Amino acid sequence: DYSEPLSELKPHRILAINRGEREGALDVTIDVPVDEAVSLLQKRCKIHNNYHLCSSYANLAWAYMEMGNLDKAIEQGMVELNSAQDSALMMKCHSNLCTYYTKMGAYDLATKQVLTSIDWYERNGINSELALDYYKYADVLWHTRHNAQAKEYYERAYSLREQTDVNNRLSLATHYATFCDS
């Protein structure tokens, strides 16, 4: 094991590291001190309103999730939820928390979060978000081996696909087809 701060790496060492990694002799990782990076971002970024504040927390939570730090992702997701001031934003927070809990394998907590947002979206007729949360719930059901219910929610999500944006339409269609093939 060897480590060296990026700021101290000389160009010829970077070339050697790249060559070693390309030839399979080295396994290279870059460790980012996340808390320091977040602190720096918070000092440099001006947050003007509640929506941006929640977006920042959501982005931070997502970054933590992608790095495998699910506890921190959930912590930031809860900060996001607690700072949300309108119902629609709160439902997005519940939906995001469902994603983090699903990745963690905490399916009971994921179910609680996504059913909260599904109920609100159904009562308010917000089908674009409802389609995505139906998919998330179907995913939880599939992971917990409730395949008949999962199929029902995949079909519900798929039936609403035209009311979502193009990227989500493609994603829903792909996931539905994958589920049907399995």
Secondary structure, 3 states (H helix, E strand, C coil): CCCCCHHHCCHHHHHHHHHHHHCCCCCCCCCCCHHHHHHHHHHHCCCCCHHHHHHHHHHHHHHHHHCCCHHHHHHHHHHHHHHCCCHHHHHHHHHHHHHHHHHHCCHHHHHHHHHHHHHHHHHHCCHHHHHHHHHHHHHHHHHCCCHHHHHHHHHHHHHCHHHCCHHHHHHHHHHHHHHHHC
